[in-house]
Amino acid sequence: MEEYERLKQAIHEVEEDLRKAEGGNKAAGTRVRKAMQDVKNIAQEIRKKVLEMRTD
């Protein structure tokens, strides 16, 4: 599923910023929060697709 691959990629891309944010980098923290919002949206798309498959 294309959305699942996008989800994995989004999580992978945020890893470095997450480490920086843990070290106190505020800008990295902002980037992490934005990326997590994107992850949430992608996960919601996957959830909808799975529900569609179930009802078909």
Rosetta constraint file for C-alpha pairs under 8 A:
AtomPair CA 1 CA 5 HARMONIC 6.76 0.50
AtomPair CA 2 CA 6 HARMONIC 6.40 0.50
AtomPair CA 3 CA 7 HARMONIC 6.19 0.50
AtomPair CA 3 CA 42 HARMONIC 6.53 0.50
AtomPair CA 3 CA 43 HARMONIC 7.89 0.50
AtomPair CA 3 CA 45 HARMONIC 7.18 0.50
AtomPair CA 3 CA 46 HARMONIC 6.11 0.50
AtomPair CA 4 CA 8 HARMONIC 6.31 0.50
AtomPair CA 4 CA 42 HARMONIC 7.90 0.50
AtomPair CA 4 CA 43 HARMONIC 7.85 0.50
AtomPair CA 4 CA 46 HARMONIC 6.85 0.50
AtomPair CA 5 CA 9 HARMONIC 6.18 0.50
AtomPair CA 6 CA 10 HARMONIC 6.08 0.50
AtomPair CA 6 CA 42 HARMONIC 7.38 0.50
AtomPair CA 7 CA 11 HARMONIC 6.29 0.50
AtomPair CA 7 CA 39 HARMONIC 6.10 0.50
AtomPair CA 7 CA 42 HARMONIC 6.08 0.50
AtomPair CA 7 CA 43 HARMONIC 6.92 0.50
AtomPair CA 8 CA 12 HARMONIC 6.16 0.50
AtomPair CA 9 CA 13 HARMONIC 6.10 0.50
AtomPair CA 10 CA 14 HARMONIC 6.49 0.50
AtomPair CA 10 CA 35 HARMONIC 7.08 0.50
AtomPair CA 10 CA 38 HARMONIC 7.68 0.50
AtomPair CA 10 CA 39 HARMONIC 6.49 0.50
AtomPair CA 11 CA 15 HARMONIC 6.75 0.50
AtomPair CA 11 CA 35 HARMONIC 7.90 0.50
AtomPair CA 11 CA 39 HARMONIC 7.12 0.50
AtomPair CA 14 CA 18 HARMONIC 6.10 0.50
AtomPair CA 14 CA 31 HARMONIC 7.94 0.50
AtomPair CA 14 CA 32 HARMONIC 6.21 0.50
AtomPair CA 14 CA 35 HARMONIC 6.58 0.50
AtomPair CA 15 CA 19 HARMONIC 6.45 0.50
AtomPair CA 16 CA 20 HARMONIC 6.40 0.50
AtomPair CA 17 CA 21 HARMONIC 6.02 0.50
AtomPair CA 17 CA 28 HARMONIC 5.05 0.50
AtomPair CA 17 CA 29 HARMONIC 7.06 0.50
AtomPair CA 17 CA 31 HARMONIC 6.95 0.50
AtomPair CA 17 CA 32 HARMONIC 6.23 0.50
AtomPair CA 18 CA 22 HARMONIC 6.24 0.50
AtomPair CA 18 CA 28 HARMONIC 6.87 0.50
AtomPair CA 18 CA 29 HARMONIC 6.91 0.50
AtomPair CA 18 CA 32 HARMONIC 6.08 0.50
AtomPair CA 19 CA 23 HARMONIC 6.53 0.50
AtomPair CA 20 CA 24 HARMONIC 6.67 0.50
AtomPair CA 20 CA 25 HARMONIC 5.55 0.50
AtomPair CA 20 CA 28 HARMONIC 5.98 0.50
AtomPair CA 20 CA 29 HARMONIC 7.65 0.50
AtomPair CA 21 CA 25 HARMONIC 4.72 0.50
AtomPair CA 21 CA 26 HARMONIC 6.25 0.50
AtomPair CA 21 CA 27 HARMONIC 7.65 0.50
AtomPair CA 21 CA 28 HARMONIC 5.09 0.50
AtomPair CA 21 CA 29 HARMONIC 4.72 0.50
AtomPair CA 21 CA 32 HARMONIC 7.72 0.50
AtomPair CA 25 CA 29 HARMONIC 6.42 0.50
AtomPair CA 26 CA 30 HARMONIC 6.40 0.50
AtomPair CA 27 CA 31 HARMONIC 6.42 0.50
AtomPair CA 28 CA 32 HARMONIC 6.13 0.50
AtomPair CA 29 CA 33 HARMONIC 6.23 0.50
AtomPair CA 30 CA 34 HARMONIC 6.33 0.50
AtomPair CA 31 CA 35 HARMONIC 6.09 0.50
AtomPair CA 32 CA 36 HARMONIC 6.04 0.50
AtomPair CA 33 CA 37 HARMONIC 6.34 0.50
AtomPair CA 34 CA 38 HARMONIC 6.46 0.50
AtomPair CA 35 CA 39 HARMONIC 6.19 0.50
AtomPair CA 36 CA 40 HARMONIC 6.12 0.50
AtomPair CA 37 CA 41 HARMONIC 6.30 0.50
AtomPair CA 38 CA 42 HARMONIC 6.19 0.50
AtomPair CA 39 CA 43 HARMONIC 6.04 0.50
AtomPair CA 40 CA 44 HARMONIC 6.18 0.50
AtomPair CA 41 CA 45 HARMONIC 6.38 0.50
AtomPair CA 42 CA 46 HARMONIC 6.39 0.50
AtomPair CA 43 CA 47 HARMONIC 6.16 0.50
AtomPair CA 44 CA 48 HARMONIC 6.26 0.50
AtomPair CA 45 CA 49 HARMONIC 6.30 0.50
AtomPair CA 46 CA 50 HARMONIC 6.17 0.50
AtomPair CA 47 CA 51 HARMONIC 6.25 0.50
AtomPair CA 48 CA 52 HARMONIC 6.19 0.50
AtomPair CA 49 CA 53 HARMONIC 6.24 0.50
AtomPair CA 50 CA 54 HARMONIC 6.27 0.50
AtomPair CA 51 CA 55 HARMONIC 6.32 0.50
AtomPair CA 52 CA 56 HARMONIC 6.21 0.50
